[in-house]
């Protein structure tokens, strides 16, 4: 349990923000993909991105220990909604800040030497993190960011209305139960680490999050102790919001036919379960030469795999192809 102690000055200085930043949200998506018990609210999101985030996430996953404190991406890269600005902040982050964020992480032994290079200001190590951040963001966040921002803005507007109607204490009372409980003048936050936090007149920034679902987090600016900490509050739960959010996002995405072409998309669908070139041609009413051509293109794109069985060949859809087909079900 974390107990956040308020004074009258802290209540007066408490405010709300729209986001903890796109970098922190991207880090949270990598953690969410590792969580097999994630909320039903993310079921369709999981289906859309599953299998599309692989080794490119390595540097981010390496900075996520299974126990102990986690890296604070907001402190390192800011609360900006621009991934380019977040990367610029990462590359320019003071070495002292990088060391504070990394030195207490319980990293896997195979990653510790690399992490030391990162702490020591090694540019190549930072570039590896930046590249991983961009790659993961392009798959897990970017396709949904406009809707995510809209959702977070709506949540923030709700916070503002609550404060206008009943003051800051009414907002603190209504926050994210049962993870948060307001017992004036202390805000109790369910957490794995027990601590008393005295705001000492700094106030508090309350920011809604999309992909952080495990707990409410208190984020500190380590190089600026006079700045207000940020309370990151999860906002998404329940299957109803899943449908409303992810379907709205993906309805604007190009269909599989638009992406691959109608015939090639049909070949990919027909190959589910496996079949030969002649059978593909028969199912789709195309010539064997045309079926073979499209199968070759899909094989080169790693969407299908082909093996020879005597004089014939047998086509099956790869995991990447399955992921693409699953995503197309919701467009």
C-alpha positions in Angstrom: 0.0 0.0 0.0 1.2 3.5 -0.8 -0.2 6.3 1.3 -0.1 9.7 -0.3 -0.4 12.5 2.3 -2.1 15.8 1.2 -2.0 19.2 2.7 -4.5 21.9 1.9 -1.9 23.4 -0.5 -1.5 20.0 -2.2 -5.3 19.8 -2.8 -5.2 23.3 -4.3 -2.4 22.3 -6.6 -3.8 19.0 -7.8 -4.6 18.9 -11.5 -5.4 16.5 -14.3 -3.5 15.6 -17.5 -4.6 13.8 -20.6 -1.8 11.2 -20.9 1.4 9.8 -19.3 2.9 10.0 -22.8 3.1 7.7 -25.8 6.5 6.3 -24.7 5.1 5.0 -21.4 2.0 3.7 -23.1 4.2 1.8 -25.6 6.2 0.3 -22.8 3.0 -0.8 -21.1 1.8 -2.6 -24.3 4.9 -4.8 -24.2 4.1 -5.7 -20.6 0.5 -6.3 -21.6 1.4 -8.7 -24.4 3.4 -10.8 -21.8 0.3 -10.9 -19.5 -1.8 -14.0 -20.4 -4.5 -13.0 -17.9 -5.0 -9.5 -19.3 -8.5 -7.9 -19.1 -11.1 -8.9 -21.7 -11.1 -5.3 -22.6 -7.9 -6.0 -24.6 -9.0 -9.2 -26.3 -9.4 -7.8 -29.8 -6.3 -5.7 -29.4 -4.4 -8.9 -28.5 -5.7 -10.6 -31.6 -4.7 -7.6 -33.8 -1.1 -7.3 -32.6 -0.3 -10.9 -31.5 2.6 -12.4 -33.5 3.5 -9.0 -35.0 5.8 -7.9 -32.1 8.8 -10.2 -32.1 12.5 -9.6 -31.6 12.2 -5.9 -32.3 10.8 -5.6 -28.7 13.9 -7.2 -27.2 15.5 -4.0 -25.8 12.2 -2.9 -24.2 11.5 -6.4 -22.8 15.1 -6.4 -21.4 14.3 -3.3 -19.3 11.2 -5.0 -17.8 12.2 -7.2 -14.8 9.7 -9.7 -13.6 10.0 -8.4 -10.0 11.0 -5.2 -8.3 10.7 -1.6 -9.6 10.1 -0.9 -13.3 11.5 1.8 -15.5 9.7 5.1 -15.6 9.3 5.9 -19.3 7.5 9.1 -18.5 10.5 10.5 -16.6 12.9 9.4 -19.3 10.9 10.5 -22.4 8.3 12.9 -21.1 4.5 12.9 -21.4 4.5 13.9 -25.1 2.0 12.3 -27.5 4.6 12.4 -30.3 6.8 9.3 -30.6 9.5 11.4 -32.4 9.7 13.8 -29.5 9.8 10.9 -27.1 12.8 9.4 -28.9 14.5 12.8 -29.0 14.0 13.0 -25.2 15.5 9.6 -24.8 18.6 10.4 -26.8 19.1 13.6 -24.9 18.3 12.3 -21.4 21.0 13.2 -18.8 23.2 10.3 -17.9 22.3 10.9 -14.2 18.6 10.3 -15.0 19.4 7.1 -17.0 21.4 5.8 -14.1 18.7 6.6 -11.6 16.1 4.7 -13.7 18.2 1.7 -14.4 20.5 1.0 -11.5 17.9 -0.6 -9.2 16.2 -2.7 -11.9 16.5 -6.5 -11.2 17.5 -7.3 -14.8 18.3 -10.7 -16.2 22.1 -11.4 -16.0 22.3 -11.6 -19.8 21.2 -8.0 -20.0 23.2 -6.4 -17.3 26.3 -5.6 -19.4 24.2 -3.9 -22.0 22.3 -2.0 -19.4 25.6 -0.7 -17.9 26.5 0.6 -21.4 23.1 2.3 -21.4 23.6 3.8 -18.0 27.1 5.0 -19.1 25.7 7.0 -22.0 26.5 4.6 -24.8 24.8 6.1 -27.9 24.5 2.7 -29.7 22.6 1.2 -26.7 20.2 4.2 -26.7 19.6 3.8 -30.4 18.7 0.2 -29.8 16.1 1.2 -27.3 14.9 4.0 -29.6 14.5 1.6 -32.6 12.7 -0.9 -30.4 10.4 1.8 -29.1 9.5 3.0 -32.7 9.0 -0.6 -33.9 6.7 -1.6 -31.1 4.8 1.7 -31.2 4.1 1.3 -34.9 2.3 -2.0 -34.2 0.8 -1.8 -30.7 -0.1 1.9 -30.3 0.0 3.9 -33.6 -2.9 2.2 -35.3 -5.1 3.0 -32.3 -3.6 6.3 -31.1 -6.3 8.7 -32.4 -9.0 6.6 -30.6 -6.8 6.2 -27.5 -6.3 9.9 -27.3 -10.0 10.5 -27.7 -10.8 8.0 -24.9 -8.2 9.5 -22.6 -9.5 13.0 -23.3 -13.0 11.9 -22.4 -11.8 10.5 -19.2 -9.9 13.7 -18.4 -13.0 15.7 -19.1 -14.9 13.5 -16.7 -12.2 14.3 -14.0 -12.6 18.0 -14.7 -16.4 17.8 -14.4 -16.1 15.9 -11.1 -13.7 18.5 -9.7 -16.0 21.3 -10.9 -19.0 19.7 -9.2 -17.5 18.5 -6.0 -13.9 19.7 -5.7 -10.6 17.8 -5.7 -11.7 15.5 -2.8 -14.7 14.3 -4.8 -12.4 13.4 -7.6 -10.0 11.5 -5.3 -13.1 9.7 -3.8 -14.2 8.5 -7.2 -10.8 7.4 -8.6 -10.4 3.8 -9.7 -11.9 1.8 -6.9 -11.0 -0.6 -5.3 -7.4 0.2 -6.2 -7.6 3.7 -4.7 -9.3 4.9 -1.5 -9.5 8.5 -0.2 -9.3 8.7 3.6 -8.7 12.4 4.2 -6.0 13.6 4.2 -4.5 10.4 2.8 -5.0 8.8 -0.6 -4.4 5.0 -0.2 -3.2 3.3 -3.4 -3.0 -0.5 -3.6 0.6 -1.3 -4.5 3.2 -4.1 -4.1 5.5 -1.8 -2.1 4.5 -0.2 1.2 5.4 3.5 1.4 4.3 6.9 2.8 4.6 9.7 0.3 4.3 13.3 1.5 3.5 15.8 -1.2 4.8 18.7 0.8 2.9 21.4 -1.2 3.9 20.0 -4.6 0.4 18.9 -5.4 -0.4 15.9 -7.6 -1.0 15.3 -11.4 -3.6 12.7 -12.1 -3.3 11.2 -15.6 -5.4 8.4 -17.1 -3.7 5.5 -18.9 -4.8 3.1 -21.6 -2.5 0.1 -21.5 -1.5 0.1 -17.9 -3.9 -2.3 -16.3 -2.2 -3.9 -13.3 -2.1 -1.2 -10.8 -2.2 2.5 -10.2 1.4 3.9 -10.3 3.0 7.0 -8.8 5.6 8.4 -11.0 8.3 10.7 -9.6 10.5 13.2 -11.5 13.8 12.1 -9.9 15.9 15.1 -11.0 13.3 17.7 -10.0 12.0 16.9 -6.5 10.0 20.1 -6.4 7.8 19.0 -9.3 4.5 17.3 -8.6 4.5 13.5 -9.0 2.1 11.9 -11.5 -0.6 9.4 -10.5 -1.2 7.1 -13.5 -4.7 5.7 -13.3 -5.9 2.7 -15.5 -9.1 3.5 -17.3 -10.1 0.5 -19.5 -11.9 -2.5 -18.1 -14.8 -4.8 -19.2 -15.6 -6.3 -22.6 -18.0 -3.5 -23.6 -15.3 -0.9 -23.9 -13.3 -3.4 -25.9 -15.9 -3.5 -28.6 -16.5 0.2 -28.6 -12.8 1.2 -28.8 -11.0 -1.3 -31.0 -13.8 -1.8 -33.5 -13.9 2.0 -34.0 -10.2 2.1 -34.6 -10.0 -0.8 -36.9 -13.1 0.1 -39.0 -11.0 2.8 -40.7 -8.1 0.4 -41.5 -7.7 -1.0 -45.0 -9.3 -4.4 -45.6 -7.2 -7.5 -46.4 -8.4 -7.3 -50.0 -7.1 -3.7 -50.2 -3.8 -4.7 -48.6 -3.1 -7.8 -50.7 -5.4 -7.6 -53.6 -8.7 -9.6 -53.9 -7.3 -12.7 -55.5 -4.2 -12.9 -53.3 -6.2 -12.4 -50.2 -8.5 -15.2 -51.3 -5.5 -17.5 -51.8 -4.4 -16.8 -48.3 -7.8 -17.6 -46.8 -8.1 -20.7 -48.9 -4.7 -22.0 -47.7 -5.9 -22.1 -44.1 -5.8 -25.8 -43.2 -3.4 -26.6 -46.0 -3.9 -27.5 -49.7 -2.0 -27.9 -52.9 -1.7 -25.5 -55.9 -4.3 -27.5 -57.9 -6.8 -27.4 -55.1 -6.2 -23.7 -54.6 -7.0 -23.1 -58.3 -10.1 -25.3 -58.1 -11.4 -23.6 -55.0 -10.9 -20.1 -56.4 -11.8 -20.8 -60.0 -8.4 -19.6 -61.3 -5.7 -21.3 -63.4 -3.0 -23.4 -61.6 -0.4 -20.9 -63.0 -2.2 -18.0 -61.4 -2.6 -19.9 -58.1 1.1 -20.8 -58.2 2.1 -17.1 -58.8 0.1 -15.8 -55.9 1.3 -18.5 -53.6 4.9 -17.6 -54.5 4.3 -14.0 -53.7 2.7 -14.9 -50.3 5.5 -17.3 -49.6 8.1 -14.5 -50.2 6.1 -12.3 -47.8 6.3 -15.2 -45.2 2.5 -15.4 -45.1 2.4 -19.0 -46.3 4.9 -21.9 -46.2 5.3 -24.4 -49.0 6.7 -27.9 -48.8 7.0 -30.5 -51.6 5.1 -33.8 -51.3 6.3 -36.0 -54.1 5.5 -34.2 -57.4 3.0 -31.9 -55.7 3.4 -29.0 -53.3 1.5 -28.3 -50.1 0.8 -24.7 -48.9 0.0 -23.8 -45.2 -0.6 -20.4 -43.6 2.2 -19.2 -41.3 1.7 -17.6 -37.9 2.2 -14.2 -39.5 -0.5 -15.0 -42.1 -2.9 -16.2 -39.3 -2.3 -13.0 -37.4 -3.1 -11.0 -40.5 -6.3 -13.0 -41.1 -7.4 -12.6 -37.5 -6.9 -8.9 -37.7 -9.0 -8.7 -40.8 -12.0 -10.3 -39.0 -12.5 -7.1 -37.1 -12.2 -4.6 -39.9 
